[in-house]
């Protein structure tokens, strides 16, 4: 079961708009997507690190994880519990330095 490293790149920008803003903001995004304050704090703790160059990239990764990585992991666990072999992978490919590649990375290949 697999996904792409930048699979949330199409959804991160939309999340800001749906959440009532235009400029990506991790705190506002966490408040929009998670109703419980404890969960909002945990999201900021997990994704608010310097590993990401901007809140847009943070939102991209969160959307990837929510839409693709977490469901894939759940499916793989169910298969394993049923005695079936299960493998997880994340596709990652450097498409170069074009404008599209910088914006979307390997969202879809």
Biopython code that builds the backbone (N, CA, C, O; Angstrom):
import numpy as np
from Bio.PDB.StructureBuilder import StructureBuilder

atoms = [
    (1, "UNK", "N", (0.871, -1.151, 0.000)),
    (1, "UNK", "CA", (0.000, 0.000, 0.000)),
    (1, "UNK", "C", (0.917, 1.213, 0.000)),
    (1, "UNK", "O", (1.848, 1.287, 0.802)),
    (2, "UNK", "N", (0.665, 2.154, -0.883)),
    (2, "UNK", "CA", (1.597, 3.264, -0.953)),
    (2, "UNK", "C", (0.956, 4.595, -1.263)),
    (2, "UNK", "O", (-0.231, 4.699, -1.572)),
    (3, "UNK", "N", (1.785, 5.594, -1.168)),
    (3, "UNK", "CA", (1.380, 6.959, -1.465)),
    (3, "UNK", "C", (2.605, 7.729, -1.934)),
    (3, "UNK", "O", (3.708, 7.187, -1.997)),
    (4, "UNK", "N", (2.400, 8.986, -2.259)),
    (4, "UNK", "CA", (3.496, 9.844, -2.709)),
    (4, "UNK", "C", (3.926, 10.785, -1.590)),
    (4, "UNK", "O", (3.106, 11.216, -0.778)),
    (5, "UNK", "N", (5.206, 11.098, -1.554)),
    (5, "UNK", "CA", (5.761, 11.956, -0.504)),
    (5, "UNK", "C", (5.014, 13.288, -0.405)),
    (5, "UNK", "O", (4.756, 13.776, 0.695)),
    (6, "UNK", "N", (4.676, 13.862, -1.534)),
    (6, "UNK", "CA", (3.998, 15.166, -1.553)),
    (6, "UNK", "C", (2.529, 15.028, -1.930)),
    (6, "UNK", "O", (1.970, 15.904, -2.589)),
    (7, "UNK", "N", (1.905, 13.931, -1.516)),
    (7, "UNK", "CA", (0.518, 13.657, -1.885)),
    (7, "UNK", "C", (-0.488, 14.681, -1.409)),
    (7, "UNK", "O", (-1.593, 14.730, -1.948)),
    (8, "UNK", "N", (-0.161, 15.492, -0.436)),
    (8, "UNK", "CA", (-1.100, 16.505, 0.047)),
    (8, "UNK", "C", (-0.903, 17.869, -0.569)),
    (8, "UNK", "O", (-1.571, 18.824, -0.173)),
    (9, "UNK", "N", (0.001, 17.986, -1.534)),
    (9, "UNK", "CA", (0.347, 19.302, -2.086)),
    (9, "UNK", "C", (-0.826, 19.991, -2.777)),
    (9, "UNK", "O", (-0.871, 21.220, -2.831)),
    (10, "UNK", "N", (-1.765, 19.226, -3.302)),
    (10, "UNK", "CA", (-2.932, 19.838, -3.930)),
    (10, "UNK", "C", (-3.921, 20.340, -2.882)),
    (10, "UNK", "O", (-4.675, 21.279, -3.141)),
    (11, "UNK", "N", (-3.923, 19.724, -1.710)),
    (11, "UNK", "CA", (-4.938, 19.997, -0.707)),
    (11, "UNK", "C", (-4.541, 21.039, 0.324)),
    (11, "UNK", "O", (-5.411, 21.709, 0.881)),
    (12, "UNK", "N", (-3.249, 21.195, 0.593)),
    (12, "UNK", "CA", (-2.797, 22.165, 1.588)),
    (12, "UNK", "C", (-3.280, 23.577, 1.327)),
    (12, "UNK", "O", (-3.799, 24.215, 2.243)),
    (13, "UNK", "N", (-3.127, 24.106, 0.083)),
    (13, "UNK", "CA", (-3.615, 25.456, -0.200)),
    (13, "UNK", "C", (-5.132, 25.579, -0.068)),
    (13, "UNK", "O", (-5.638, 26.605, 0.387)),
    (14, "UNK", "N", (-5.857, 24.533, -0.468)),
    (14, "UNK", "CA", (-7.317, 24.567, -0.361)),
    (14, "UNK", "C", (-7.763, 24.598, 1.098)),
    (14, "UNK", "O", (-8.781, 25.207, 1.425)),
    (15, "UNK", "N", (-7.005, 23.945, 1.969)),
    (15, "UNK", "CA", (-7.369, 23.888, 3.383)),
    (15, "UNK", "C", (-7.403, 25.283, 3.997)),
    (15, "UNK", "O", (-8.270, 25.575, 4.821)),
    (16, "UNK", "N", (-6.473, 26.142, 3.605)),
    (16, "UNK", "CA", (-6.465, 27.514, 4.127)),
    (16, "UNK", "C", (-7.734, 28.245, 3.737)),
    (16, "UNK", "O", (-8.353, 28.919, 4.560)),
    (17, "UNK", "N", (-8.114, 28.109, 2.491)),
    (17, "UNK", "CA", (-9.304, 28.805, 1.990)),
    (17, "UNK", "C", (-10.562, 28.250, 2.662)),
    (17, "UNK", "O", (-11.425, 29.018, 3.089)),
    (18, "UNK", "N", (-10.669, 26.930, 2.758)),
    (18, "UNK", "CA", (-11.836, 26.325, 3.396)),
    (18, "UNK", "C", (-11.914, 26.674, 4.873)),
    (18, "UNK", "O", (-13.001, 26.755, 5.444)),
    (19, "UNK", "N", (-10.754, 26.880, 5.487)),
    (19, "UNK", "CA", (-10.709, 27.240, 6.895)),
    (19, "UNK", "C", (-10.971, 28.711, 7.159)),
    (19, "UNK", "O", (-10.939, 29.143, 8.311)),
    (20, "UNK", "N", (-11.230, 29.489, 6.114)),
    (20, "UNK", "CA", (-11.588, 30.890, 6.289)),
    (20, "UNK", "C", (-10.461, 31.871, 6.083)),
    (20, "UNK", "O", (-10.630, 33.060, 6.353)),
    (21, "UNK", "N", (-9.317, 31.414, 5.616)),
    (21, "UNK", "CA", (-8.201, 32.325, 5.389)),
    (21, "UNK", "C", (-7.578, 32.091, 4.032)),
    (21, "UNK", "O", (-7.974, 31.182, 3.302)),
    (22, "UNK", "N", (-6.628, 32.895, 3.706)),
    (22, "UNK", "CA", (-5.902, 32.736, 2.450)),
    (22, "UNK", "C", (-4.451, 32.383, 2.732)),
    (22, "UNK", "O", (-3.872, 31.539, 2.047)),
    (23, "UNK", "N", (-3.863, 33.020, 3.730)),
    (23, "UNK", "CA", (-2.483, 32.766, 4.096)),
    (23, "UNK", "C", (-2.419, 31.559, 5.035)),
    (23, "UNK", "O", (-3.097, 31.541, 6.063)),
    (24, "UNK", "N", (-1.615, 30.556, 4.691)),
    (24, "UNK", "CA", (-1.499, 29.388, 5.570)),
    (24, "UNK", "C", (-1.027, 29.781, 6.970)),
    (24, "UNK", "O", (-0.089, 30.561, 7.131)),
    (25, "UNK", "N", (-1.695, 29.225, 7.970)),
    (25, "UNK", "CA", (-1.369, 29.492, 9.357)),
    (25, "UNK", "C", (-1.634, 28.210, 10.137)),
    (25, "UNK", "O", (-2.780, 27.773, 10.243)),
    (26, "UNK", "N", (-0.584, 27.606, 10.681)),
    (26, "UNK", "CA", (-0.713, 26.303, 11.325)),
    (26, "UNK", "C", (-1.679, 26.329, 12.508)),
    (26, "UNK", "O", (-2.451, 25.389, 12.694)),
    (27, "UNK", "N", (-1.646, 27.380, 13.299)),
    (27, "UNK", "CA", (-2.539, 27.463, 14.454)),
    (27, "UNK", "C", (-3.995, 27.520, 14.015)),
    (27, "UNK", "O", (-4.829, 26.779, 14.536)),
    (28, "UNK", "N", (-4.307, 28.393, 13.061)),
    (28, "UNK", "CA", (-5.682, 28.494, 12.567)),
    (28, "UNK", "C", (-6.122, 27.195, 11.901)),
    (28, "UNK", "O", (-7.265, 26.764, 12.051)),
    (29, "UNK", "N", (-5.207, 26.583, 11.169)),
    (29, "UNK", "CA", (-5.515, 25.312, 10.515)),
    (29, "UNK", "C", (-5.843, 24.245, 11.553)),
    (29, "UNK", "O", (-6.808, 23.499, 11.384)),
    (30, "UNK", "N", (-5.054, 24.161, 12.628)),
    (30, "UNK", "CA", (-5.301, 23.163, 13.672)),
    (30, "UNK", "C", (-6.654, 23.396, 14.337)),
    (30, "UNK", "O", (-7.353, 22.442, 14.676)),
    (31, "UNK", "N", (-7.022, 24.660, 14.523)),
    (31, "UNK", "CA", (-8.318, 24.982, 15.129)),
    (31, "UNK", "C", (-9.464, 24.617, 14.196)),
    (31, "UNK", "O", (-10.537, 24.220, 14.650)),
    (32, "UNK", "N", (-9.240, 24.751, 12.906)),
    (32, "UNK", "CA", (-10.277, 24.431, 11.929)),
    (32, "UNK", "C", (-10.470, 22.923, 11.786)),
    (32, "UNK", "O", (-11.603, 22.450, 11.693)),
    (33, "UNK", "N", (-9.389, 22.179, 11.768)),
    (33, "UNK", "CA", (-9.478, 20.752, 11.470)),
    (33, "UNK", "C", (-9.738, 19.887, 12.715)),
    (33, "UNK", "O", (-10.272, 18.785, 12.596)),
    (34, "UNK", "N", (-9.365, 20.377, 13.901)),
    (34, "UNK", "CA", (-9.494, 19.581, 15.124)),
    (34, "UNK", "C", (-10.311, 20.336, 16.175)),
    (34, "UNK", "O", (-9.957, 21.459, 16.535)),
    (35, "UNK", "N", (-11.390, 19.744, 16.666)),
    (35, "UNK", "CA", (-12.223, 20.454, 17.641)),
    (35, "UNK", "C", (-11.631, 20.521, 19.049)),
    (35, "UNK", "O", (-11.899, 21.475, 19.780)),
    (36, "UNK", "N", (-10.843, 19.541, 19.437)),
    (36, "UNK", "CA", (-10.313, 19.496, 20.811)),
    (36, "UNK", "C", (-8.992, 20.248, 20.909)),
    (36, "UNK", "O", (-8.092, 20.068, 20.088)),
    (37, "UNK", "N", (-8.894, 21.098, 21.937)),
    (37, "UNK", "CA", (-7.687, 21.906, 22.147)),
    (37, "UNK", "C", (-6.444, 21.029, 22.329)),
    (37, "UNK", "O", (-5.369, 21.378, 21.842)),
    (38, "UNK", "N", (-6.580, 19.900, 23.022)),
    (38, "UNK", "CA", (-5.436, 19.010, 23.238)),
    (38, "UNK", "C", (-4.907, 18.474, 21.910)),
    (38, "UNK", "O", (-3.696, 18.364, 21.716)),
    (39, "UNK", "N", (-5.821, 18.142, 20.997)),
    (39, "UNK", "CA", (-5.411, 17.642, 19.678)),
    (39, "UNK", "C", (-4.755, 18.740, 18.846)),
    (39, "UNK", "O", (-3.807, 18.483, 18.103)),
    (40, "UNK", "N", (-5.264, 19.959, 18.975)),
    (40, "UNK", "CA", (-4.661, 21.094, 18.264)),
    (40, "UNK", "C", (-3.221, 21.303, 18.721)),
    (40, "UNK", "O", (-2.323, 21.504, 17.903)),
    (41, "UNK", "N", (-3.010, 21.252, 20.033)),
    (41, "UNK", "CA", (-1.660, 21.420, 20.579)),
    (41, "UNK", "C", (-0.735, 20.309, 20.091)),
    (41, "UNK", "O", (0.426, 20.560, 19.768)),
    (42, "UNK", "N", (-1.246, 19.086, 20.038)),
    (42, "UNK", "CA", (-0.425, 17.942, 19.593)),
    (42, "UNK", "C", (-0.062, 18.095, 18.117)),
    (42, "UNK", "O", (1.073, 17.814, 17.730)),
    (43, "UNK", "N", (-1.002, 18.533, 17.297)),
    (43, "UNK", "CA", (-0.716, 18.739, 15.878)),
    (43, "UNK", "C", (0.392, 19.774, 15.708)),
    (43, "UNK", "O", (1.315, 19.578, 14.918)),
    (44, "UNK", "N", (0.297, 20.868, 16.446)),
    (44, "UNK", "CA", (1.330, 21.914, 16.355)),
    (44, "UNK", "C", (2.665, 21.377, 16.856)),
    (44, "UNK", "O", (3.712, 21.722, 16.308)),
    (45, "UNK", "N", (2.643, 20.552, 17.872)),
    (45, "UNK", "CA", (3.873, 19.953, 18.391)),
    (45, "UNK", "C", (4.508, 19.042, 17.339)),
    (45, "UNK", "O", (5.726, 19.056, 17.159)),
    (46, "UNK", "N", (3.693, 18.256, 16.649)),
    (46, "UNK", "CA", (4.211, 17.306, 15.658)),
    (46, "UNK", "C", (4.676, 17.977, 14.369)),
    (46, "UNK", "O", (5.712, 17.611, 13.814)),
    (47, "UNK", "N", (3.914, 18.957, 13.894)),
    (47, "UNK", "CA", (4.196, 19.546, 12.589)),
    (47, "UNK", "C", (4.795, 20.950, 12.664)),
    (47, "UNK", "O", (5.153, 21.512, 11.629)),
    (48, "UNK", "N", (4.911, 21.522, 13.840)),
    (48, "UNK", "CA", (5.436, 22.874, 13.971)),
    (48, "UNK", "C", (6.946, 22.936, 14.077)),
    (48, "UNK", "O", (7.496, 23.919, 14.573)),
    (49, "UNK", "N", (7.610, 21.911, 13.623)),
    (49, "UNK", "CA", (9.069, 21.833, 13.725)),
    (49, "UNK", "C", (9.738, 22.542, 12.548)),
    (49, "UNK", "O", (9.077, 22.833, 11.551)),
    (50, "UNK", "N", (11.024, 22.821, 12.647)),
    (50, "UNK", "CA", (11.742, 23.459, 11.541)),
    (50, "UNK", "C", (11.982, 22.531, 10.346)),
    (50, "UNK", "O", (12.642, 22.925, 9.385)),
    (51, "UNK", "N", (11.451, 21.301, 10.396)),
    (51, "UNK", "CA", (11.590, 20.392, 9.255)),
    (51, "UNK", "C", (10.842, 20.900, 8.028)),
    (51, "UNK", "O", (11.103, 20.457, 6.910)),
    (52, "UNK", "N", (9.921, 21.821, 8.235)),
    (52, "UNK", "CA", (9.107, 22.360, 7.147)),
    (52, "UNK", "C", (9.476, 23.818, 6.919)),
    (52, "UNK", "O", (9.695, 24.564, 7.873)),
    (53, "UNK", "N", (9.544, 24.220, 5.668)),
    (53, "UNK", "CA", (9.972, 25.588, 5.356)),
    (53, "UNK", "C", (8.873, 26.622, 5.547)),
    (53, "UNK", "O", (9.159, 27.818, 5.615)),
    (54, "UNK", "N", (7.612, 26.182, 5.637)),
    (54, "UNK", "CA", (6.508, 27.133, 5.771)),
    (54, "UNK", "C", (5.266, 26.420, 6.300)),
    (54, "UNK", "O", (5.208, 25.191, 6.340)),
    (55, "UNK", "N", (4.274, 27.216, 6.704)),
    (55, "UNK", "CA", (3.013, 26.624, 7.146)),
    (55, "UNK", "C", (2.282, 25.954, 5.987)),
    (55, "UNK", "O", (1.538, 24.996, 6.199)),
    (56, "UNK", "N", (2.483, 26.439, 4.778)),
    (56, "UNK", "CA", (1.877, 25.770, 3.623)),
    (56, "UNK", "C", (2.416, 24.350, 3.502)),
    (56, "UNK", "O", (1.642, 23.418, 3.285)),
    (57, "UNK", "N", (3.704, 24.170, 3.637)),
    (57, "UNK", "CA", (4.295, 22.827, 3.552)),
    (57, "UNK", "C", (3.831, 21.947, 4.722)),
    (57, "UNK", "O", (3.660, 20.737, 4.576)),
    (58, "UNK", "N", (3.636, 22.575, 5.869)),
    (58, "UNK", "CA", (3.106, 21.829, 7.017)),
    (58, "UNK", "C", (1.691, 21.330, 6.712)),
    (58, "UNK", "O", (1.367, 20.167, 6.951)),
    (59, "UNK", "N", (0.860, 22.225, 6.183)),
    (59, "UNK", "CA", (-0.509, 21.837, 5.835)),
    (59, "UNK", "C", (-0.519, 20.766, 4.751)),
    (59, "UNK", "O", (-1.321, 19.834, 4.810)),
    (60, "UNK", "N", (0.358, 20.889, 3.769)),
    (60, "UNK", "CA", (0.470, 19.853, 2.725)),
    (60, "UNK", "C", (0.730, 18.492, 3.369)),
    (60, "UNK", "O", (0.079, 17.504, 3.033)),
    (61, "UNK", "N", (1.683, 18.450, 4.294)),
    (61, "UNK", "CA", (2.050, 17.177, 4.920)),
    (61, "UNK", "C", (0.924, 16.638, 5.802)),
    (61, "UNK", "O", (0.670, 15.433, 5.821)),
    (62, "UNK", "N", (0.260, 17.517, 6.523)),
    (62, "UNK", "CA", (-0.860, 17.082, 7.353)),
    (62, "UNK", "C", (-1.946, 16.469, 6.478)),
    (62, "UNK", "O", (-2.479, 15.407, 6.799)),
    (63, "UNK", "N", (-2.271, 17.132, 5.381)),
    (63, "UNK", "CA", (-3.308, 16.612, 4.489)),
    (63, "UNK", "C", (-2.876, 15.279, 3.885)),
    (63, "UNK", "O", (-3.696, 14.372, 3.746)),
    (64, "UNK", "N", (-1.610, 15.150, 3.528)),
    (64, "UNK", "CA", (-1.110, 13.871, 3.018)),
    (64, "UNK", "C", (-1.299, 12.776, 4.060)),
    (64, "UNK", "O", (-1.792, 11.689, 3.759)),
    (65, "UNK", "N", (-0.899, 13.082, 5.286)),
    (65, "UNK", "CA", (-0.990, 12.079, 6.341)),
    (65, "UNK", "C", (-2.436, 11.682, 6.616)),
    (65, "UNK", "O", (-2.740, 10.496, 6.746)),
    (66, "UNK", "N", (-3.331, 12.668, 6.705)),
    (66, "UNK", "CA", (-4.736, 12.396, 7.003)),
    (66, "UNK", "C", (-5.412, 11.630, 5.869)),
    (66, "UNK", "O", (-6.146, 10.672, 6.113)),
    (67, "UNK", "N", (-5.164, 12.052, 4.628)),
    (67, "UNK", "CA", (-5.872, 11.459, 3.484)),
    (67, "UNK", "C", (-5.247, 10.176, 2.961)),
    (67, "UNK", "O", (-5.954, 9.329, 2.415)),
    (68, "UNK", "N", (-3.935, 10.013, 3.114)),
    (68, "UNK", "CA", (-3.266, 8.880, 2.480)),
    (68, "UNK", "C", (-2.498, 7.988, 3.455)),
    (68, "UNK", "O", (-2.726, 6.779, 3.492)),
    (69, "UNK", "N", (-1.602, 8.560, 4.234)),
    (69, "UNK", "CA", (-0.727, 7.751, 5.082)),
    (69, "UNK", "C", (-1.482, 7.010, 6.184)),
    (69, "UNK", "O", (-1.283, 5.810, 6.370)),
    (70, "UNK", "N", (-2.343, 7.712, 6.911)),
    (70, "UNK", "CA", (-3.063, 7.059, 8.010)),
    (70, "UNK", "C", (-3.987, 5.943, 7.513)),
    (70, "UNK", "O", (-3.972, 4.856, 8.090)),
    (71, "UNK", "N", (-4.786, 6.165, 6.470)),
    (71, "UNK", "CA", (-5.606, 5.063, 5.956)),
    (71, "UNK", "C", (-4.767, 3.895, 5.435)),
    (71, "UNK", "O", (-5.133, 2.737, 5.637)),
    (72, "UNK", "N", (-3.653, 4.184, 4.772)),
    (72, "UNK", "CA", (-2.784, 3.105, 4.284)),
    (72, "UNK", "C", (-2.245, 2.267, 5.433)),
    (72, "UNK", "O", (-2.207, 1.039, 5.354)),
    (73, "UNK", "N", (-1.830, 2.937, 6.498)),
    (73, "UNK", "CA", (-1.315, 2.220, 7.666)),
    (73, "UNK", "C", (-2.414, 1.357, 8.289)),
    (73, "UNK", "O", (-2.156, 0.225, 8.696)),
    (74, "UNK", "N", (-3.628, 1.881, 8.363)),
    (74, "UNK", "CA", (-4.739, 1.110, 8.926)),
    (74, "UNK", "C", (-5.028, -0.140, 8.084)),
    (74, "UNK", "O", (-5.266, -1.218, 8.629)),
    (75, "UNK", "N", (-5.008, 0.009, 6.764)),
    (75, "UNK", "CA", (-5.242, -1.138, 5.879)),
    (75, "UNK", "C", (-4.133, -2.174, 6.047)),
    (75, "UNK", "O", (-4.405, -3.371, 6.144)),
    (76, "UNK", "N", (-2.894, -1.716, 6.081)),
    (76, "UNK", "CA", (-1.768, -2.644, 6.237)),
    (76, "UNK", "C", (-1.876, -3.408, 7.566)),
    (76, "UNK", "O", (-1.601, -4.606, 7.619)),
    (77, "UNK", "N", (-2.275, -2.716, 8.627)),
    (77, "UNK", "CA", (-2.441, -3.394, 9.922)),
    (77, "UNK", "C", (-3.536, -4.451, 9.864)),
    (77, "UNK", "O", (-3.378, -5.542, 10.412)),
    (78, "UNK", "N", (-4.649, -4.132, 9.199)),
    (78, "UNK", "CA", (-5.733, -5.108, 9.074)),
    (78, "UNK", "C", (-5.287, -6.328, 8.275)),
    (78, "UNK", "O", (-5.605, -7.463, 8.629)),
    (79, "UNK", "N", (-4.560, -6.089, 7.214)),
    (79, "UNK", "CA", (-4.059, -7.213, 6.410)),
    (79, "UNK", "C", (-3.122, -8.083, 7.248)),
    (79, "UNK", "O", (-3.201, -9.311, 7.218)),
    (80, "UNK", "N", (-2.234, -7.423, 7.996)),
    (80, "UNK", "CA", (-1.304, -8.172, 8.835)),
    (80, "UNK", "C", (-2.063, -8.997, 9.887)),
    (80, "UNK", "O", (-1.725, -10.156, 10.129)),
    (81, "UNK", "N", (-3.072, -8.406, 10.499)),
    (81, "UNK", "CA", (-3.867, -9.123, 11.492)),
    (81, "UNK", "C", (-4.594, -10.318, 10.880)),
    (81, "UNK", "O", (-4.877, -11.298, 11.569)),
    (82, "UNK", "N", (-4.897, -10.232, 9.578)),
    (82, "UNK", "CA", (-5.559, -11.333, 8.873)),
    (82, "UNK", "C", (-4.555, -12.360, 8.372)),
    (82, "UNK", "O", (-4.934, -13.330, 7.715)),
    (83, "UNK", "N", (-3.271, -12.156, 8.678)),
    (83, "UNK", "CA", (-2.238, -13.097, 8.265)),
    (83, "UNK", "C", (-1.732, -12.890, 6.850)),
    (83, "UNK", "O", (-1.069, -13.766, 6.294)),
    (84, "UNK", "N", (-2.034, -11.749, 6.265)),
    (84, "UNK", "CA", (-1.584, -11.447, 4.908)),
    (84, "UNK", "C", (-0.337, -10.577, 4.952)),
    (84, "UNK", "O", (-0.192, -9.752, 5.853)),
    (85, "UNK", "N", (0.559, -10.747, 3.998)),
    (85, "UNK", "CA", (1.728, -9.861, 3.972)),
    (85, "UNK", "C", (1.295, -8.440, 3.599)),
    (85, "UNK", "O", (0.447, -8.241, 2.728)),
    (86, "UNK", "N", (1.879, -7.485, 4.258)),
    (86, "UNK", "CA", (1.540, -6.082, 3.984)),
    (86, "UNK", "C", (2.816, -5.253, 3.951)),
    (86, "UNK", "O", (3.711, -5.420, 4.781)),
    (87, "UNK", "N", (2.877, -4.366, 2.984)),
    (87, "UNK", "CA", (4.038, -3.497, 2.831)),
    (87, "UNK", "C", (3.553, -2.063, 2.633)),
    (87, "UNK", "O", (2.577, -1.814, 1.926)),
    (88, "UNK", "N", (4.237, -1.148, 3.257)),
    (88, "UNK", "CA", (3.961, 0.272, 3.080)),
    (88, "UNK", "C", (5.138, 0.906, 2.342)),
    (88, "UNK", "O", (6.294, 0.570, 2.602)),
    (89, "UNK", "N", (4.844, 1.811, 1.436)),
    (89, "UNK", "CA", (5.918, 2.559, 0.782)),
    (89, "UNK", "C", (5.468, 3.992, 0.566)),
    (89, "UNK", "O", (4.273, 4.284, 0.506)),
    (90, "UNK", "N", (6.438, 4.872, 0.452)),
    (90, "UNK", "CA", (6.193, 6.267, 0.105)),
    (90, "UNK", "C", (7.048, 6.567, -1.114)),
    (90, "UNK", "O", (8.276, 6.505, -1.055)),
    (91, "UNK", "N", (6.387, 6.893, -2.221)),
    (91, "UNK", "CA", (7.083, 7.211, -3.458)),
    (91, "UNK", "C", (7.688, 8.601, -3.343)),
    (91, "UNK", "O", (7.014, 9.551, -2.943)),
    (92, "UNK", "N", (8.943, 8.711, -3.690)),
    (92, "UNK", "CA", (9.632, 9.990, -3.640)),
    (92, "UNK", "C", (10.553, 10.087, -4.843)),
    (92, "UNK", "O", (11.401, 9.222, -5.065)),
    (93, "UNK", "N", (10.377, 11.145, -5.614)),
    (93, "UNK", "CA", (11.179, 11.324, -6.814)),
    (93, "UNK", "C", (11.437, 12.808, -7.010)),
    (93, "UNK", "O", (10.530, 13.625, -6.848)),
    (94, "UNK", "N", (12.640, 13.152, -7.351)),
    (94, "UNK", "CA", (13.012, 14.537, -7.612)),
    (94, "UNK", "C", (12.688, 14.871, -9.057)),
    (94, "UNK", "O", (13.364, 14.405, -9.974)),
    (95, "UNK", "N", (11.659, 15.674, -9.260)),
    (95, "UNK", "CA", (11.246, 16.062, -10.604)),
    (95, "UNK", "C", (12.016, 17.282, -11.120)),
    (95, "UNK", "O", (11.707, 17.799, -12.193)),
    (96, "UNK", "N", (12.993, 17.733, -10.380)),
    (96, "UNK", "CA", (13.810, 18.849, -10.835)),
    (96, "UNK", "C", (13.416, 20.159, -10.188)),
    (96, "UNK", "O", (12.740, 20.188, -9.160)),
    (97, "UNK", "N", (13.846, 21.231, -10.803)),
    (97, "UNK", "CA", (13.669, 22.565, -10.233)),
    (97, "UNK", "C", (12.644, 23.406, -10.987)),
    (97, "UNK", "O", (12.669, 24.632, -10.881)),
    (98, "UNK", "N", (11.758, 22.792, -11.730)),
    (98, "UNK", "CA", (10.744, 23.561, -12.436)),
    (98, "UNK", "C", (9.766, 24.167, -11.429)),
    (98, "UNK", "O", (9.718, 23.743, -10.275)),
    (99, "UNK", "N", (9.001, 25.142, -11.863)),
    (99, "UNK", "CA", (8.043, 25.788, -10.971)),
    (99, "UNK", "C", (7.002, 24.790, -10.452)),
    (99, "UNK", "O", (6.648, 24.805, -9.273)),
    (100, "UNK", "N", (6.524, 23.932, -11.339)),
    (100, "UNK", "CA", (5.539, 22.928, -10.942)),
    (100, "UNK", "C", (6.148, 21.957, -9.941)),
    (100, "UNK", "O", (5.514, 21.606, -8.946)),
    (101, "UNK", "N", (7.366, 21.527, -10.200)),
    (101, "UNK", "CA", (8.021, 20.570, -9.295)),
    (101, "UNK", "C", (8.224, 21.191, -7.914)),
    (101, "UNK", "O", (8.044, 20.513, -6.903)),
    (102, "UNK", "N", (8.593, 22.457, -7.859)),
    (102, "UNK", "CA", (8.788, 23.123, -6.566)),
    (102, "UNK", "C", (7.459, 23.258, -5.821)),
    (102, "UNK", "O", (7.414, 23.116, -4.599)),
    (103, "UNK", "N", (6.386, 23.529, -6.552)),
    (103, "UNK", "CA", (5.091, 23.740, -5.913)),
    (103, "UNK", "C", (4.442, 22.435, -5.472)),
    (103, "UNK", "O", (3.887, 22.363, -4.375)),
    (104, "UNK", "N", (4.502, 21.405, -6.310)),
    (104, "UNK", "CA", (3.758, 20.182, -6.049)),
    (104, "UNK", "C", (4.620, 18.968, -5.741)),
    (104, "UNK", "O", (4.113, 17.961, -5.247)),
    (105, "UNK", "N", (5.909, 19.048, -6.023)),
    (105, "UNK", "CA", (6.782, 17.900, -5.763)),
    (105, "UNK", "C", (6.297, 16.664, -6.498)),
    (105, "UNK", "O", (5.952, 16.737, -7.678)),
    (106, "UNK", "N", (6.266, 15.543, -5.818)),
    (106, "UNK", "CA", (5.799, 14.303, -6.448)),
    (106, "UNK", "C", (4.390, 13.970, -5.952)),
    (106, "UNK", "O", (4.127, 12.862, -5.485)),
    (107, "UNK", "N", (3.494, 14.950, -6.062)),
    (107, "UNK", "CA", (2.127, 14.756, -5.600)),
    (107, "UNK", "C", (1.450, 13.588, -6.318)),
    (107, "UNK", "O", (0.749, 12.794, -5.692)),
    (108, "UNK", "N", (1.654, 13.488, -7.590)),
    (108, "UNK", "CA", (1.133, 12.362, -8.380)),
    (108, "UNK", "C", (2.162, 12.039, -9.429)),
    (108, "UNK", "O", (2.785, 12.930, -10.007)),
    (109, "UNK", "N", (2.336, 10.764, -9.670)),
    (109, "UNK", "CA", (3.339, 10.360, -10.657)),
    (109, "UNK", "C", (2.728, 9.450, -11.696)),
    (109, "UNK", "O", (3.421, 9.006, -12.612)),
]
sb = StructureBuilder()
sb.init_structure("model")
sb.init_model(0)
sb.init_chain("A")
sb.init_seg("    ")
for serial, (resi, resn, name, xyz) in enumerate(atoms, 1):
    if name == "N":
        sb.init_residue(resn, " ", resi, " ")
    sb.init_atom(name, np.array(xyz, "f"), 0.0, 1.0, " ", f" {name:<3s}", serial, name[0])
structure = sb.get_structure()
